[in-house]
Amino acid sequence: MSNIYKDKKKLLKEFKLCYWMKDDLVKLARRIDLQTCGSKKEIFDRIAKYIETGGTTIQIKNKIKVPNKNPKKITLKTKLKEGWKCNKITRDFFKKHIGQQFHFTYHLNNYAKNNPNKTYDDLIKFWKKQQKNPEKYKKIYEKTGEFEYNNFVKKYFQKYPNADMKEIIKKWKEHKKARNKNCMKVIKSILAIK
């Protein structure tokens, strides 16, 4: 049995089956000279594209980054390029303007990070829009591949409502181990592309 995948489609399939930590994706991206900035999903997608194209590197256009900090003062007119952080200060601002039902969501965070010229008022409108159509955003959320552990725990509790966290963690480790049985071969195969 070969220690690398020679078929790009098979390699891509196996790459997508592995459970990757962001740090592992960053290390792998660095080893194949891909940019390492961005979210776990962005780095994952970049490596997948590298596999699909047989080793073509993809350059990312520089974009205005939203700083991971709180602006000096948050108002409805504050631009996101002044800062965005999911923390108590920001949560309190949203609870004041939306109500106690406010909670951070994957989509709100993504919207904030990718729209530096929008305002906190725009975020409130986006959050309300998202709450009116949760099914639309739930489907997108599940397709991203991020927060796999959280999704696993949620689905496990739905299936086994009386489960305890010790049991869930054990099952997660088994699930992850089963998914990762070919990951070393995947890494070797990606490094062999050129």
Steps between C-alpha positions, in 0.01 A plus 500: 500500500637841401576750772359789294183567300577552132141574396410865574129422547576226753749724680250785516230267634735367770617853586138604558434195719780583744431713805745790491595740775574849370863478620549183294357667190727803551808273531401308189428819304840637599675182382342531155556877479136604532389807689405420858277796583127471546255270673531125527254464213692742277826311554322167450348626173839630383662159556207325330545728197872421502416129483238553225738702283797270549713745692396844384538753777221747552585855597256695712430862430580724791181617659425746774516308823260556785717528812430246774440763766224716638469850357546780752124554500234285335207689350256412224716699255834347601670341198619143539848593377541670839476157662288193565522253784254240632513587867292637787531864391369422152234261634373767739478750213289258293279402795430869555392545135349159424397357835597217732446243223818617325779245460806491277472283192748362252340706223501826694867456580579416138298798375681731742847376402433527127326837482735763648300791359174391662380639832379344822150605390549286188594209728176542694302491175693194384442318831125570484486378139681184604255437784203532262635220279697261725465200267685681221792585728500163675557323168786733407651453847496122470669514159796704622674213679587728786396431857495126433539413866210728598281350228595148608406574863171661396401208277606245761282667763209501254542129442582411862344767728616324818865481397765663719800697378748228596321259265478761224870585521586130478276460192648815343854363542392170339331689216807717443739202513292312242498803270873559538627150420629610157613854586874429503466350153303810394775731628773300322295506181447876515871557561578281196295720263710704257 
